[in-house]
């Protein structure tokens, strides 16, 4: 019985740790969603700017703003809940990404854990840059998609679908820019070598384009390319950093092995 209990304890510990990380990540998303709920009007007026000046329409008391509309009795409430939740996921992304990494970290050695500090330091700015890039390309993507509307026809856009589309682009761009952070961190902890990252570069490039085509919530090639090109550049940068780190690590290993195997020259015996 004791052996069975001892065998089960590691699994139970992992489950407890997983539950703790999930709870903290959910709490971070909840707090972010509360902020999103409070600043709901500011968020929708900012995100609606590529389609219409919602803030100006609200001040002027206009009954409509471009082709945007809300449908149903529960439509306004559902829209606010959806925007608050997605905004909470985006704003709290560095926190729940850290919880994801912290769940993996206990399996690492002490020196490897020190290297994971770089993940914490760079995860937030890289996510922010990706999210901001997603926000910047929105007007271009929306203008291109609206260009397919046939002449003499008006394009009415359901507001919750539009904001869902916008927030998904921002979230996907932010998460995609975490790729080099994960690759470099895995290299620093010795999990993967730089040459292993760069060797299948054709497969990586194809996978990046496939990812952008599958998960970007718009079929236009412009949005896909604008996301894929920075990711490919960051992938090669991560691989290059990994190669440099490996060279430095290999030189240290050679020095350690040389010292461990060196034997002093024999001293001649004087007669």
N, C-alpha and C positions, 0 to 999 in steps of 0.2 A: 504493500500500500504506500509505503514511504517513497519508493522509487517512482510509482505512478504519479504521485503528487509532485515530486521534484521535476518529473518530465513535463508536467502540465504548467508549472509555474512560469517558465519563460513565455509561453504563449499567452497566459493570462496577463503577464506584465505588459506584453506588447499590446494587447487589447485595451488595457487600462491607459497606456500611453496614447494609443490611437484615439480613445474616447476623450482624453484630456485635450489633445490637439484639436480635435473636431469641435469641442465645446468652445475653446478659445477662438478658433477661426470663425465659428458661428457668431460668437459675441462681438467680434470685430466687425463682421458684416452687418450685424444688427445695429451697432452704434453708427456705422457709416450710413445705413439706411435711414436712421433717425435724422441725421444731418441732411440727407437727400430729401426727406419729407419736409423738413423745415424750410429748406431753400428750393423747394419744388418749382416755384414760379421763375426764379432766377435761372434754374437749369433749363427749363423748357424754352424760355425766351432766347437763351444763348444758343441752344441746339437747333432751334427753328430758324435761325438767321439765314441759312443758305436758301430757304424757301420763301420766307416772308419776314417782315419786321413785326414780330409778335408784340414786342414791348411797345412800339409806336402805335400799333392797332389797339392795344389795351388802354393806352393813355387817351387816344382819340375816341374811345368808346365804340369802335367799329364792331359790327356784328359778325364779320368774317375776316380771315387773313389768308390771302392766296387761295390755294386749293385744299387747305387743311380743314379737317372736320373731325368731330367726335361723335360716335354712334352709340345709341342705347342709353337706358336710364342709369345703368351702372358704369357706363363708359368713362365718365370723368374720374370716378373713384378708382376703377381698375387701372386707369392710366397713371394716377398718382402713385398707387402702390407699385406698379411695374417700374416707373421711373425711380422711385425711392430705393427699390431693391437693387436694380442694376447700378445705380449711382453708388450704393453702399458696397457692392462687389468691387467696383472700380476703385473707389477711394481707399478701401481697406485691403486692396490686393497685396501690397508689401507685407502686411501683417499676416494674412493667411498663407502667403507664399513662405514666409518665415516658419510658420507652424508646420507646413509640409516638410521643410528642410529639417526642422528640429526633430521631427519624427524619425528621420533617417540618421541624424547625427549620432545618437547613442551607440550605433554600431561601429563608429569610427574610433581610431586611436586618438590620444591626447594631441599629438602634433597635427593630425588631420583635422581635428576640431578647430585648432587655431586658424587653419587655412580657410575654414568656412566663414570666418569673419568677413572675408572679401565678398562672399555671397550676400551677406546682410548689407554691406556698404554699397554694393553696386546694383542690387536688385531693384531698389526704389528708383534711382535715377534712370535706369534703363527702361523700366516700366513706364515712367513718366514721359520719356522721350518717345517711346512707341505710341502711347496714348495721344500725345500731342500731335504726332505725325498723322495719326488716324483722323484727328479733328481737322487738321489742315487740309487734307485731301477731300474732305466731305463736299465742299462746294463744287470741286471738279467732277467728282463721281456723280453727284446728284444732277449737275448740269448735263453731263453726258447721258445719263439715263433718261432724263426728261426729254432729251433730243429725239428719242425714239417715238414720242407721242405723235400720232398722225395729225396733220393740219386740220383745222376746223373742229377739233375735238378738245375738250377741257379735261385736264388730269386732276381728279379729286383724290386726295390722299388721306387715308385714315390716320389720325394723329398718333395713336398708340403704335400702329405699325411703323410709322416713320421714325418715332423715337426709339423703338426697339431696334430698328435697323441701324440708327446712328450709334446707340450705345454699344451694340454688338461689335461694330467696326472698331470703336475706341478700345473696347476690352480685348478684342482679338489682336489688334496691333500691339497693345501693351504686353500681353502674354507672349507674343511672338518674339519680342525684343529681349525676353529672358533667356532665349536659346544660348547666346554666347556666354552668359553668366553661368549657366549650368555646365556648359562644356569646359570652361576654364576652371571652375571649382572642382569638377570631377578629375581634371588633369592634376590640379594641385594636390589633391588627396591621394593621387596614385591610382585612381580607378581606371583611367584611360590615358593612353599616350597621344601626343600630338600627331605622330605619324598615322596612328589609327584613325584619328579624326579626319585627316586630310586625304588619306589613301582612297577612300571611296567617294571622292568629291563629285563625280558625275551623278552618283546615286543621291547624294545630299542635295545637289542642285535640283534634280528632278523631284525629290521628296518635298523640297521647299515650295516649288511651283505647284505641286499636287496639293500641299497643305493650304496654300493661299486660294487655290481654285475651289477646294472643298469647303473651307470654313469662312471665307470672306462672304458676307451676306449680300453679295451683288455679283452678277455674272459678267460685268464689263471687264475687259482686259486691262484697262488703265489702273483700277484699284488693285487688281492682282499683281501687276508689274510693280507698282509703287510700294507694295509691301514686300514682294519677293526680292527685289534688287538690294535693299538695305540688309535683309536677312542673309543673302548670299555673301555680301561684303563682311558682315559681322561673323559669319561662319568661318571665312578664310582668316580673319583676324584672330579668332579664337584658336584655330588650328596653328597659326604662326606663333602665338604666345605659348601654346602647348609644346611646340617643338623647342623653343628657347628654354622653357622650364625643364624639359627632359634632358637637354644637353648639359645644363647646369647640374641636374641631379645625377646624371651619369658620371660626370667628372668627379663629384664627391664620392660616389661609390667606388670608382677606380682608385682614388686616393686611400679610402678606407681599406680596400682589399690589398693594396700594395703594402701598406703598413702592417697589415695582419700577417702577410706571408713573407715579409722580408726577414732574412737570416744574416746575422753578422758574419763577416768573413772570418775564417779560422785564424787563430793567432799561432804563429810558428813556435815550436818548443825549442828553447835554447839548450844546447848540449852542455 
